[in-house]
Amino acid sequence: MSQKRKIEVFSAGCPTCEETISLVKGIACSSCEIEVLDMRQPGVAKRAKAYGIGRVPAVVVDGQLADCCRSPQISEQALRASGIGAPL
């Protein structure tokens, strides 16, 4: 069985969130397993809080909040630096 990088995208359905989802999906590779999570669901919001997420969109890679999600804007370069799009 091949290993996958687990990517969780926390979204509230806003246009900025949709852009981030498209960006993540666009740069993902076969080693990436993407899950889009709706922050409007109580269980998802609780999970986001455990990761320390304070705003959306937010991207978690293998259980770690991506560094780019701590800054004002998510960029392709920062997502790639988190490992998205790079084969394992």
C-alpha positions in Angstrom: 0.0 0.0 0.0 1.4 3.4 -0.9 1.7 6.2 1.5 -0.3 9.4 1.0 0.3 13.0 2.3 -2.9 14.0 4.1 -4.1 17.4 3.2 -7.1 19.0 5.0 -8.6 22.2 3.7 -10.8 24.0 6.2 -13.4 26.1 4.4 -16.5 28.2 5.1 -17.6 28.1 1.4 -16.5 31.7 0.7 -14.9 32.8 -2.6 -11.4 32.9 -1.0 -11.9 29.4 0.4 -12.9 28.2 -3.0 -9.8 29.7 -4.5 -7.6 28.0 -2.0 -9.3 24.6 -2.6 -8.7 25.0 -6.4 -5.1 26.0 -5.7 -4.5 22.9 -3.5 -6.2 20.6 -6.0 -4.3 22.2 -8.9 -0.8 21.6 -7.3 -1.6 18.2 -5.6 0.1 15.1 -6.9 -0.6 11.4 -6.7 0.9 11.3 -3.2 -1.7 13.8 -1.9 -5.0 12.9 -0.4 -7.2 16.0 -0.1 -10.1 16.4 2.3 -12.2 19.6 2.2 -13.9 20.3 5.5 -16.8 22.6 6.1 -16.2 24.9 9.1 -20.0 25.4 9.4 -20.2 21.8 10.8 -19.7 21.7 14.6 -17.4 18.7 14.5 -15.2 20.3 11.9 -15.0 23.6 13.9 -13.9 21.6 16.9 -11.3 19.8 14.9 -10.0 23.1 13.5 -9.7 24.5 17.0 -7.5 21.6 18.0 -5.2 22.5 15.1 -5.1 26.1 16.3 -7.0 27.4 13.3 -8.3 30.9 13.8 -9.4 31.8 10.3 -10.3 30.2 7.0 -9.2 29.1 4.6 -6.7 27.0 6.4 -4.6 24.1 5.1 -3.3 21.3 7.3 -0.6 18.9 5.9 -0.1 15.7 7.8 -1.5 17.1 11.0 0.4 20.4 10.9 -1.1 23.8 10.1 0.8 25.0 7.0 3.0 28.0 7.7 1.3 29.9 5.0 -2.0 29.7 6.9 -0.4 31.8 9.7 0.1 34.7 7.3 -2.4 37.0 5.7 -2.5 35.2 2.3 -2.1 31.6 1.1 0.3 31.3 -1.8 1.2 28.5 -4.2 4.9 28.8 -3.2 4.1 28.4 0.5 1.8 25.4 -0.1 4.5 23.8 -2.1 7.0 24.4 0.7 4.6 22.4 2.9 5.1 19.5 0.6 1.9 19.7 -1.5 2.6 18.5 -5.0 5.8 16.7 -4.2 5.8 12.9 -4.5 6.6 11.0 -1.3 
